[in-house]
Amino acid sequence: MNLSDSKMKLLIAGLGCGVIAAVLAYMGNPANMAFCIACFIRDMAGSLGFHQAAVVQYARPEIIGLVLGAFIISILTGEYRSSGGSAPMIRFILGVIIMIGSLIFLGCPLRMVLRMSAGDLNAWIALIGFAAGAGTGAFALKSGFSLGRAYETKQGSGFVLPAMMVGVLILLVCTPLLKFSESGPGSVHAPIIMSLIGGLLFGMFAQKSRLCFAGGIRDAVLMRNFDLLIPLGGLFAVMLVYNIAMGKFVLAMNTPGIIAHSDSLWNVLGMYTVGFAAVLAGGCPLRQLILAGQGSSDSAVTVLGMFFGAALCHNLGLASSGTAMNAETGELVAGAVTPNGKVACIICIVICFIIAFANKRKQS
């Protein structure tokens, strides 16, 4: 069943993804972070020992489920295509940049929408940056940007990332080799089976609906086509209802416990970086996982770049800190963007411009 060939089906896909996110939030995922691609990849990177930030280490089954869900549904529907060869190193760098921008804002585009549905005004401000970044990427596309075509590869090439995810799942369930946070966001999660099922279903919905946060804005700018924004509206609506019903809707900027900060300039610039890089890479973090699951080695390389970027952020002190309540004094401690993170963000934006305007299609 194709969920992208009508507005009603796209809405149904968005509502389905919203229900999954709401269930995962209810079952124990971090408050205001029911489903975050960047944060969950960061946690997985920590669990695998890529960084040593003890509070963000957990092999998130949702990420595993997303890749496997897209893989399974694309195999069943004949949409699986093993491909690659479209500027892999540039895509790797774009994956790193997407992660750096996300961890400066403290969330991917998916979490941005989830934070918006909980009344987080910082996320609404960051939306300005994300839309501007995706718009800049769309302008680059209109000006001739291209990373070249992907070519069909041996079928087994597209199996590599799904197979790696199965391997991580086995390590998670059957061995004590992975690292687990004992406190902080990494220690807060839904049961493994619920997280895995949620990821599988979310991945299937996303694959069939072509769900992409950056792609929605790109299409709106380039073609005045707003279809890909419809599932985002459905997702937002479900989570808005959930947050209001559960008493989790707080219209504010400095809300402790939601892992966010109120530095508006860097919320905007962080998500500008993500939107720009995502359009250049051909999809937001969620879309990259889905494309990797359905056989794209180029997207798999971008995903590996995001893992590497997560390690860089915590090893080099680039990730921002969230607003929190001091347990001893009861005082509110504002979150902040690190000096290293600010420098890295500016460098990432400059690199995006270089990539965007140094890679033009050859004129025939």
C-alpha positions as CSV (number, residue, x, y, z in Angstrom):
1,M,0.0,0.0,0.0
2,N,1.4,3.4,-1.0
3,L,0.8,6.0,1.6
4,S,2.1,8.9,-0.4
5,D,-0.3,9.0,-3.3
6,S,-3.1,10.9,-1.6
7,K,-3.4,13.6,1.1
8,M,-5.6,11.4,3.2
9,K,-3.2,8.5,3.3
10,L,-0.3,10.9,4.2
11,L,-2.4,12.2,7.1
12,I,-3.1,8.7,8.2
13,A,0.6,7.9,8.1
14,G,1.3,11.0,10.2
15,L,-1.4,10.1,12.7
16,G,0.0,6.6,13.0
17,C,3.5,7.9,13.6
18,G,2.1,10.3,16.3
19,V,0.3,7.4,18.0
20,I,3.6,5.4,18.1
21,A,5.5,8.4,19.6
22,A,2.8,8.9,22.2
23,V,2.8,5.3,23.2
24,L,6.6,5.3,23.6
25,A,6.4,8.5,25.6
26,Y,3.8,6.9,27.9
27,M,5.8,3.7,28.2
28,G,8.9,5.5,29.5
29,N,10.9,7.3,26.9
30,P,12.4,10.6,28.1
31,A,9.9,13.5,28.6
32,N,9.6,15.7,25.5
33,M,11.8,13.2,23.6
34,A,9.5,10.4,22.7
35,F,11.4,9.8,19.5
36,C,14.5,11.7,18.5
37,I,16.8,10.4,15.8
38,A,19.8,12.5,16.7
39,C,19.5,11.9,20.5
40,F,18.9,8.2,20.0
41,I,21.9,7.8,17.6
42,R,24.0,9.7,20.2
43,D,22.9,7.2,22.9
44,M,23.7,4.3,20.6
45,A,27.1,5.7,19.9
46,G,27.7,6.0,23.6
47,S,26.5,2.4,24.2
48,L,29.0,1.2,21.6
49,G,31.8,3.1,23.4
50,F,32.3,5.8,20.8
51,H,32.1,8.5,23.5
52,Q,32.3,8.3,27.3
53,A,29.4,10.6,28.3
54,A,27.9,8.3,30.9
55,V,24.4,9.8,31.0
56,V,23.7,9.2,27.3
57,Q,24.6,5.6,26.7
58,Y,21.9,3.2,25.6
59,A,21.4,1.1,22.4
60,R,18.0,2.5,21.4
61,P,15.9,-0.3,19.8
62,E,13.9,2.5,18.0
63,I,16.8,3.2,15.7
64,I,17.3,-0.5,15.0
65,G,13.5,-0.8,14.4
66,L,13.5,2.1,11.9
67,V,16.1,0.6,9.7
68,L,14.7,-2.9,9.9
69,G,11.1,-1.7,9.4
70,A,12.1,0.1,6.2
71,F,14.1,-2.9,5.1
72,I,11.3,-5.4,5.7
73,I,8.5,-3.3,4.1
74,S,10.6,-2.4,1.0
75,I,11.5,-6.1,0.5
76,L,7.8,-7.1,0.8
77,T,6.6,-4.4,-1.6
78,G,9.4,-4.8,-4.1
79,E,10.8,-1.3,-3.5
80,Y,14.2,-2.4,-2.2
81,R,17.0,-1.1,-4.4
82,S,20.6,-1.6,-3.6
83,S,22.4,1.6,-4.8
84,G,25.4,3.8,-4.0
85,G,28.3,5.8,-5.4
86,S,26.9,9.3,-5.1
87,A,29.7,11.3,-3.4
88,P,30.0,9.1,-0.3
89,M,32.6,11.2,1.5
90,I,30.6,14.4,1.1
91,R,27.5,12.6,2.4
92,F,29.6,11.3,5.4
93,I,30.6,14.9,6.2
94,L,27.0,16.1,5.8
95,G,26.0,13.4,8.3
96,V,28.5,14.7,10.8
97,I,27.2,18.3,10.2
98,I,23.6,17.2,10.8
99,M,24.5,15.7,14.1
100,I,26.5,18.7,15.3
101,G,23.7,21.0,14.4
102,S,21.2,18.7,16.1
103,L,23.2,18.5,19.4
104,I,23.6,22.2,19.5
105,F,19.8,22.6,19.3
106,L,19.4,19.4,21.4
107,G,17.2,17.5,19.0
108,C,16.6,16.5,15.4
109,P,13.7,17.8,13.3
110,L,11.5,15.1,14.6
111,R,12.2,16.1,18.2
112,M,11.7,19.7,17.2
113,V,8.1,19.0,16.2
114,L,7.6,16.9,19.4
115,R,8.9,19.7,21.5
116,M,6.7,22.2,19.7
117,S,3.7,20.0,20.5
118,A,4.6,20.2,24.2
119,G,4.6,24.0,24.2
120,D,8.4,24.5,24.1
121,L,8.8,27.9,22.6
122,N,12.5,27.3,22.0
123,A,11.5,24.7,19.4
124,W,9.1,27.1,17.7
125,I,12.0,29.6,17.5
126,A,14.3,26.9,16.1
127,L,11.7,26.1,13.4
128,I,12.6,29.5,11.9
129,G,16.2,28.3,11.5
130,F,15.3,24.9,10.2
131,A,12.9,26.3,7.5
132,A,15.6,28.9,6.5
133,G,18.2,26.2,6.3
134,A,16.0,23.9,4.2
135,G,15.1,26.9,2.1
136,T,18.8,27.7,1.5
137,G,19.3,24.0,0.5
138,A,16.4,24.3,-1.9
139,F,17.9,27.4,-3.4
140,A,21.2,25.5,-4.0
141,L,19.2,22.7,-5.7
142,K,17.5,25.3,-7.9
143,S,21.0,26.8,-8.7
144,G,22.3,23.4,-10.0
145,F,23.6,21.6,-6.9
146,S,24.0,17.9,-7.3
147,L,26.1,15.1,-5.7
148,G,25.7,13.0,-8.8
149,R,23.6,10.0,-9.5
150,A,23.6,6.7,-7.5
151,Y,24.3,3.5,-9.3
152,E,22.8,0.1,-8.8
153,T,25.1,-2.1,-6.7
154,K,25.2,-5.8,-5.7
155,Q,22.1,-6.5,-3.6
156,G,24.2,-7.5,-0.6
157,S,25.6,-3.9,-0.3
158,G,22.3,-2.6,0.9
159,F,22.0,-5.4,3.5
160,V,25.1,-4.2,5.4
161,L,23.4,-1.5,7.7
162,P,20.3,-3.7,8.5
163,A,22.7,-6.6,9.3
164,M,24.7,-4.3,11.6
165,M,21.5,-3.2,13.3
166,V,20.6,-6.9,13.9
167,G,24.0,-7.3,15.4
168,V,23.6,-4.4,17.8
169,L,20.2,-5.8,18.8
170,I,21.8,-9.2,19.6
171,L,24.4,-7.5,21.7
172,L,21.7,-5.5,23.5
173,V,19.5,-8.5,24.3
174,C,22.0,-11.3,24.7
175,T,25.3,-9.9,26.0
176,P,26.6,-7.5,28.7
177,L,29.1,-5.9,26.3
178,L,27.2,-2.6,25.6
179,K,27.3,0.4,28.0
180,F,24.2,1.5,29.8
181,S,23.5,4.8,31.5
182,E,22.6,4.6,35.2
183,S,21.3,8.1,35.3
184,G,20.3,10.9,32.9
185,P,18.5,10.6,29.6
186,G,20.2,7.3,28.6
187,S,18.7,5.6,31.6
188,V,15.1,6.6,30.7
189,H,13.5,4.4,28.1
190,A,10.5,2.3,27.2
191,P,10.8,-1.5,27.5
192,I,13.0,-3.0,24.8
193,I,10.2,-4.9,23.0
194,M,7.9,-1.9,22.9
195,S,10.7,0.3,21.6
196,L,11.6,-2.2,18.9
197,I,8.0,-2.7,17.8
198,G,7.5,1.1,17.8
199,G,10.6,1.6,15.7
200,L,9.5,-1.2,13.2
201,L,6.1,0.3,12.7
202,F,7.4,3.9,12.5
203,G,9.9,2.8,9.9
204,M,7.2,1.1,7.8
205,F,5.0,4.2,8.0
206,A,7.9,6.5,7.2
207,Q,9.0,4.3,4.2
208,K,5.6,4.1,2.7
209,S,4.8,7.8,3.2
210,R,8.3,9.2,2.3
211,L,8.1,11.1,5.5
212,C,10.9,13.7,5.6
213,F,11.0,17.0,7.6
214,A,13.5,18.7,5.3
215,G,11.9,17.3,2.2
216,G,8.6,18.8,3.1
217,I,10.0,22.3,3.2
218,R,12.2,21.6,0.1
219,D,9.1,20.6,-2.0
220,A,7.1,23.6,-0.7
221,V,9.9,26.0,-1.7
222,L,10.8,24.4,-5.1
223,M,7.4,23.1,-6.3
224,R,4.8,24.7,-4.1
225,N,3.9,21.1,-3.2
226,F,2.9,20.9,0.5
227,D,2.0,17.2,0.6
228,L,5.0,16.0,2.6
229,L,4.0,18.5,5.3
230,I,0.7,16.8,5.9
231,P,2.1,13.8,7.9
232,L,4.1,16.2,10.0
233,G,0.8,18.0,10.8
234,G,-0.8,14.7,11.8
235,L,2.2,13.8,14.0
236,F,2.1,17.2,15.7
237,A,-1.7,17.0,16.3
238,V,-1.6,13.6,18.0
239,M,1.3,14.6,20.2
240,L,-0.4,17.9,21.1
241,V,-3.5,16.0,22.2
242,Y,-1.3,13.5,24.2
243,N,0.7,16.3,25.9
244,I,-2.5,18.2,26.9
245,A,-4.2,15.1,28.1
246,M,-1.2,14.0,30.2
247,G,-0.6,17.4,31.7
248,K,2.7,17.7,29.9
249,F,1.9,20.8,27.8
250,V,3.8,23.7,29.2
251,L,4.0,26.9,27.1
252,A,7.4,28.2,28.2
253,M,11.0,28.5,27.3
254,N,12.9,27.5,30.5
255,T,11.3,24.2,31.3
256,P,13.4,21.9,33.5
257,G,13.6,18.3,32.7
258,I,13.0,18.4,28.9
259,I,16.7,18.6,27.8
260,A,16.6,21.9,26.1
261,H,18.2,25.4,26.4
262,S,16.9,28.9,25.7
263,D,19.7,30.4,23.7
264,S,17.5,31.5,20.8
265,L,20.3,32.5,18.4
266,W,22.0,29.1,18.7
267,N,18.7,27.2,18.5
268,V,18.1,29.0,15.2
269,L,21.6,28.5,13.9
270,G,21.8,24.9,15.1
271,M,18.6,24.0,13.2
272,Y,19.6,26.1,10.2
273,T,22.6,23.9,10.0
274,V,20.5,20.8,10.1
275,G,18.0,22.0,7.6
276,F,20.7,23.1,5.1
277,A,22.7,19.9,5.4
278,A,19.7,17.6,5.3
279,V,18.5,19.0,2.0
280,L,22.0,18.7,0.5
281,A,22.2,15.1,1.7
282,G,18.7,14.3,0.3
283,G,16.8,13.9,3.5
284,C,16.5,14.6,7.2
285,P,18.0,12.2,9.8
286,L,14.8,10.0,9.8
287,R,14.8,9.9,6.0
288,Q,18.4,8.8,5.9
289,L,17.7,5.8,8.1
290,I,14.7,4.9,6.0
291,L,16.6,5.2,2.7
292,A,19.5,3.1,4.2
293,G,17.0,0.5,5.2
294,Q,15.6,0.2,1.7
295,G,19.1,-0.3,0.2
296,S,20.9,3.1,-0.2
297,S,24.5,2.7,0.7
298,D,24.9,6.5,0.3
299,S,22.3,7.1,3.1
300,A,24.0,4.4,5.1
301,V,27.3,6.4,4.9
302,T,25.4,9.5,6.0
303,V,24.1,7.5,9.0
304,L,27.6,6.5,9.9
305,G,28.6,10.2,9.6
306,M,25.9,10.9,12.2
307,F,27.3,8.3,14.6
308,F,30.8,9.8,14.1
309,G,29.4,13.3,14.6
310,A,27.7,12.2,17.9
311,A,31.1,10.9,19.1
312,L,32.8,14.2,18.1
313,C,30.1,16.3,19.9
314,H,30.7,14.6,23.3
315,N,34.5,13.9,22.9
316,L,35.2,17.5,21.9
317,G,32.6,19.3,24.1
318,L,30.4,20.5,21.2
319,A,27.0,19.3,22.6
320,S,24.8,21.8,24.4
321,S,23.5,21.3,28.0
322,G,19.8,21.4,28.9
323,T,18.0,23.5,31.5
324,A,17.8,21.6,34.8
325,M,16.8,21.9,38.4
326,N,19.7,21.8,40.9
327,A,18.9,18.9,43.2
328,E,20.6,20.4,46.2
329,T,19.5,24.1,46.0
330,G,16.3,23.7,44.0
331,E,17.4,26.5,41.7
332,L,16.9,26.5,37.9
333,V,20.2,26.1,36.0
334,A,19.8,27.4,32.5
335,G,21.1,25.2,29.7
336,A,23.8,26.6,27.4
337,V,25.7,26.2,24.1
338,T,29.4,25.6,24.6
339,P,32.0,27.9,23.0
340,N,33.3,24.9,21.1
341,G,29.8,24.2,19.9
342,K,29.4,27.7,18.6
343,V,32.7,27.6,16.6
344,A,31.8,24.2,15.2
345,C,28.3,25.4,14.2
346,I,29.7,28.3,12.2
347,I,32.3,26.0,10.6
348,C,29.5,23.6,9.6
349,I,27.5,26.4,8.0
350,V,30.5,27.5,6.0
351,I,31.2,23.9,4.8
352,C,27.6,23.6,3.8
353,F,27.9,26.6,1.6
354,I,31.1,25.3,0.0
355,I,29.5,21.9,-0.7
356,A,26.3,23.6,-2.0
357,F,28.0,25.8,-4.5
358,A,31.0,23.8,-5.4
359,N,29.0,20.8,-6.6
360,K,27.0,21.9,-9.6
361,R,25.5,19.7,-12.3
362,K,27.6,19.6,-15.5
363,Q,26.0,21.6,-18.3
364,S,25.4,19.5,-21.3
